[in-house]
């Protein structure tokens, strides 16, 4: 769905919490996450936490060349990472 909608937000790791929160608010699908039309809001704090943790992981492990988490499901409480693909290579010195 992300590719279909072109709904992405990008920053350089590591991230500050405010940057991760901005990334979430920039998404075109943010209204759906925030409780659109009476639907319960999703756990945005948990989503921000995942973004921050991934940023730390990528910053600390330069061998990670590419990381894809798809789909990321944001629930009323918590987040599920259904599938992950990580491409690693020797870190440049």
C-alpha positions as CSV (number, residue, x, y, z in Angstrom):
1,X,0.0,0.0,0.0
2,X,2.9,2.4,0.8
3,X,4.3,2.0,-2.8
4,X,0.8,2.5,-4.3
5,X,0.1,5.7,-2.4
6,X,3.7,7.0,-2.4
7,X,3.2,7.5,1.3
8,X,6.8,7.8,2.7
9,X,8.7,10.1,5.0
10,X,12.5,9.9,5.1
11,X,15.1,11.1,7.6
12,X,18.8,10.4,8.3
13,X,19.5,8.2,11.3
14,X,19.9,8.6,14.2
15,X,16.6,10.4,14.8
16,X,15.3,12.6,17.6
17,X,11.8,11.9,18.9
18,X,10.5,15.1,17.4
19,X,11.8,14.0,13.9
20,X,10.1,10.6,14.2
21,X,6.9,12.3,15.3
22,X,7.1,14.6,12.3
23,X,7.6,11.6,10.0
24,X,4.4,10.0,11.3
25,X,2.4,13.3,10.9
26,X,3.7,13.8,7.3
27,X,2.1,10.5,6.1
28,X,-0.9,10.9,3.9
29,X,-2.5,8.1,5.8
30,X,-1.9,9.9,9.2
31,X,-5.6,10.8,9.5
32,X,-6.5,7.1,9.5
33,X,-3.9,6.5,12.2
34,X,-5.2,9.4,14.3
35,X,-8.8,8.1,14.5
36,X,-10.5,9.2,11.2
37,X,-14.3,9.3,11.2
38,X,-14.8,7.9,14.7
39,X,-12.4,5.0,14.3
40,X,-10.2,4.4,17.3
41,X,-6.8,6.1,17.1
42,X,-3.8,3.9,16.6
43,X,-0.9,3.7,19.0
44,X,1.3,6.5,17.5
45,X,3.7,6.4,20.5
46,X,4.5,2.7,19.7
47,X,5.0,3.6,16.0
48,X,7.3,6.4,16.9
49,X,9.2,4.0,19.2
50,X,9.7,1.5,16.4
51,X,11.0,4.3,14.1
52,X,13.5,5.5,16.8
53,X,14.7,1.9,17.5
54,X,15.2,1.2,13.8
55,X,17.1,4.4,13.5
56,X,19.4,3.4,16.3
57,X,19.9,-0.1,14.8
58,X,20.8,1.3,11.4
59,X,23.1,3.9,12.9
60,X,25.0,1.4,15.1
61,X,25.3,-1.3,12.4
62,X,26.8,0.2,9.3
63,X,26.7,-3.2,7.7
64,X,23.0,-2.7,7.1
65,X,22.7,-1.4,3.6
66,X,18.9,-1.7,3.2
67,X,16.1,-2.5,5.6
68,X,12.4,-3.0,4.6
69,X,9.6,-3.6,7.1
70,X,6.4,-4.3,5.3
71,X,3.8,-4.3,6.4
72,X,3.9,-2.4,9.7
73,X,0.5,-2.7,11.4
74,X,-0.3,-0.1,14.0
75,X,-3.0,-1.3,16.4
76,X,-5.0,0.5,19.1
77,X,-2.3,-0.8,21.4
78,X,1.1,-1.7,20.0
79,X,2.6,-2.3,16.6
80,X,3.3,-5.5,14.6
81,X,6.1,-5.9,12.1
82,X,4.8,-8.6,9.9
83,X,7.8,-9.0,7.5
84,X,11.4,-7.8,7.5
85,X,14.1,-7.8,4.8
86,X,17.6,-6.7,5.7
87,X,20.5,-6.5,3.2
88,X,23.9,-6.4,4.8
89,X,27.4,-5.9,3.4
90,X,30.8,-5.3,4.7
91,X,31.0,-1.9,6.4
92,X,33.2,0.7,4.7
93,X,36.2,1.7,6.8
